[in-house]
Amino acid sequence: MFLGVGYPQIPLLFGGFAPQGLHMITHNPFSIVFLVAPAMVLLTKLVESTMKGLLFEIFSGAEWINYSLKQIYVSALFGAFLHLGWDVTMHDDINLGFPFVAIPNPFVNFQAFSLILQVSLIMIVPAYFIGKRLNGSSPFKKLP
């Protein structure tokens, strides 16, 4: 995109091509379940096995929690669908039918985007204090 390289033509299983855009492959329910969440499981385990010591240096006094693959996958699903819920309000290039058919995003709505943004910004402070309470004075006590 930055170097002027065009987007690839990605054929859909039931005919046609995916609409071109930055969000066409990863921002849809199919890719969340079969691409994004599994990638997050692998990334989490990679970080766990290679960067544990560095994270303890950054967050001194933290407690490491080993989550199961299932817990990581479900958490990744929840986070990715939450992210998709935000993005469908602001991006035209999301294809909710990928990789089967092209379904244009019907949810683009500036008012919804604005509301989600405002609520998210407001929730930063309560989330910080809830984290402090749950983790005994440090919101970053438990890793990952």
Helices and strands as residue ranges (DSSP letters): H 29-31, I 32-36, H 37-50, H 52-58, E 63-64, H 69-87, H 110-134, E 142-143
